[in-house]
Amino acid sequence: MEPLLKATRVNEMFGGLKAVSNFNLHIDPGELVGLIGPNGAGKTTAFNLFTGVYQPTEGQIEFLGKSIVGLKPHQITQRGIARTFQNIRLFAELSVLDNVKIAFHFHVRYGLAEAVMRIGRYYSEEQRIENEAMKLLKIFKLDSLAEETAKNLPYGAQRRLEIARALAASPKLLLLDEPAAGMNPQETQELMDMIHWIRDQFGLTILLIEHDMSLVMGICERIYVLEYGEIIAQGTPAEIQHNPEVIRAYLGGEA
């Protein structure tokens, strides 16, 4: 099976400092994979490389068998990669519904003239988008808050809204950057169930960064471990928990 996402010998330099070094990763279609490591290990840098925010200094990144190096973020989104952010990035002053509707613009079926003149497919397409957005909000238990301003949502609800917005782009690969950050144990458990359900229901492949080890070990099928920008281990949750390098470098114990 050809990997959905493949990074080969990727390096990223910031003013002489290597944020990512000889980074190799592959994710097969349908997998749920974790990327863990201490703060500053390079996890979010890797996400930024996968989504075109940064361009690698060296190496190759392929998605669906084709290079995405040099593409802009919106081009990569159109190809099928969507993400959430470590620090929530919603359109704070817009409604919950509008935050999700905006993400559908990648797949809109009317042209510029139809949008400006509000003719042809414009109204039927806008109604379709609103219906689809409401379906996503219902999945994330946000439909009753559709007209609420996004900034007024509780923190956990804002996290769910960001995931809903990412799904509105119809991705094949969903990147979740610390989705459980700031959540209490009950919310985290609900999120674990939801991520599993999303993967199966939408036929997605998911790569997530997370510091909550109960979540990572509970839902991920494979895990990569980063230290100082380099992959030091990969394997199943059981293999990672017993890996001497991980115990030494990440868990703070002795091998």
N, C-alpha and C positions, 0 to 999 in steps of 0.2 A: 504494500500500500504506500502510495506517495504521500509524504507528510503534507499537512495543510499549511503549516508554517515551519520554516527551516532557517536557522541562523548559523552561519559557518564562519568561524574565525573572525568574529566581529570585534573591532576595537573602536573606542570612542575617547578622544583626547579633548581635554579642556585646559588650554594654556599650559601644556606639558604634563598635566595630571591625567592618568589613565582612569577614567570612570568605569569603563568596561574593557576587559582584556581577554583576548582569545576566547570569546564567548561563543559557545556552541549549544544549540537547542533545537529540538524537533518536536512537533506536536502532530499527532495523527488525527484525522477526522473523528469527531465524536468524543474525544478525550476530555477529561476534566483534570487539569494539571495545576499544581501550585508552584510558585516561585517565592522562596523564603530566604532570609538572611538578615543580619543585623542592620540597624539604621546606617545609611551611607554605603551599603554594599553594592548599590548600582541597580536595584530592582526597578525603580521608576524610570531611570535612564534607559533601561532595556525597553520598557513600554513606550517611551518617547521615540526610540529608534524604530520600533515596530509600526508606529503610527505616523511617521514622517515629521514629527516635531524636531527631531535631530536627524542628521545624516551621518552614517558611520564614517569614521576616518579611514578604516580598512574593513574588508570583509564583505560578505554577501548576505542579504536577507531575501528569502523567496516566500511568496504566498501563492498557493495553488499552482506551484511549479514555475512561477514567473517572478523575476526580480522586482522588488518594490523600492529599491534604493534610488533616490532622486525624485520620487513622487512626493507631491504635497499631501498634507493631511486629508483634505477633502477628496483627493483622488484615491487614497488608500481606503477611505470610508466607502466610497462608491464601489470599490472592489470587494468589500465584504468584511472589513475589520472595524469594530466599534469598541469604545472604551468608556469607563468611568474614571474619575480622578480621585487622588488621595484627599485633596481639598475640594469639597463639593463645588461644582461650577454650573449652577443653574442660572437661568435668566430670572434673577431675583424679583424683578418688578412685574413680570408677566404671570398670567394665571398658570395653574397646574396643567390645565388642558393645552394651553398654547405652548408650553414647554415641550410637550410631546408632539404636538402637531408640527412644530418647526422641523423636527428630525425627519419628517416624511418628505421634505422637499427634494431629497435625492431621488425619489421615485414618483414624482408628480407627473401626471399624464397630459397636462395642457401646456401650451406654448406661451411665450411672452406676450404675444398679441392678445391671446385669449384672457390672460391674467389682467392686462391693462384695461381692455375693453369689457371685461367680465361677460364674455360671450362663449358660445360653443360648450366645451366640456367643463368650464370653470366651476359652475355651481354644483354639478353632479360630482365632480372630483373633490371639491372642498367638503361636501357632505360625506363622501367615502372616507376621506382622511379623518374627519371628526369621529365617525363611527369606529374606525380602526383605533384611534387614539383612546376612545372611551373603553374599548375592549381591553387595551393594555392597562389602563388605570384601574379597571375592575380587578384584573389579575393581581395587582399590587395593593388592593384595598384602598385606592385613592379616588375612586369614581365619585364618592360623595363630596370630595374636596375639589372637584374639577374647576370651579370658578374661584377658588381661594388663591390669593397671591402666593407664589412659591416661597418667598422669604418668610412667610408666616407659618409654614409647616414646622412641626417638631423635627428634630434632627434625624431621627430614624426614618420618618416619612420622606424627608428630603433625599436620603440615601436611596430609598425605593424609587422615588421619582427619577433619579438620575439613571438607574438601571432601566426603567421603563422607557426613558428617552433614547437610551442606547439601542434598545431592541426595536424601536421605531425605524431605525435605519436599515432593518432587515439584514443583520450581519450573519456571516458564516462563522466568524471567530469573535468572541466577546472577551475583552480584557477588563478585569475587575481589579481596581487598585484599592486595596484595603476596604472592602465593602462593609466589614463589620466594625470599623473604627467608630468609637463612641456609642456603640450599642450595648445594652445590658444583656445578661445571659439568656433571657427569654427571647429577646429580639434576635440574638445571634443564632439561637436554635431554629427560629422561624426562618431566618435567612438561609441557613444550611438546607432546610427542606425546600425552600423556594429555588435555590440555585440548582439543586438536583432536578426539580420539576421543570425549570426553564430549559435546562440542557436537553431533557427528554422530549418535552412538548414542542420546542422550536427546532429540534434537530441541530443544536449548536455544538461547537467546540468552545471550551472555556479555559482561559488561563487567568489565574488570580494571584495577586500579591496579598499576603495577610500575615499579621503578627499573632493573631489568635490561633495558637497551635491546636486547640480542640477543634476548631473549624477546619483547619488545613488537614489534619490527620483524619477527620471524620468524613470528608467528602472527596478529597483528591485521590486519584488513582495512581498518579505519579507525581513526584516532587523533585524540583531542582533547588540546590542550595548554593547561594552566592556568598562569597567572602572577598572583599576588596575588589569587586568587579569580575571575579573569576568563578566559574562553576567548579565547586570542590566535590560535589556529590550529586547523584541522581538515583532515583529508584522508587519503590513503593513506600508508603508510609512506614511499614514495619522495617524495611531496610534502612530508611533514613534515621529512624529512632535509634537504631543500633550501630550506625556507622561511626567508627572512631573519630574520623575527621570532623564530622558534624558535632559530635559531643564535645570535642576540643574547641573548635572554632566558633560554633554557634550557640551551643547550650551551656558553654562555660565550664564543662566538667573535664575529667581526665580520661584519655583513651585507655 
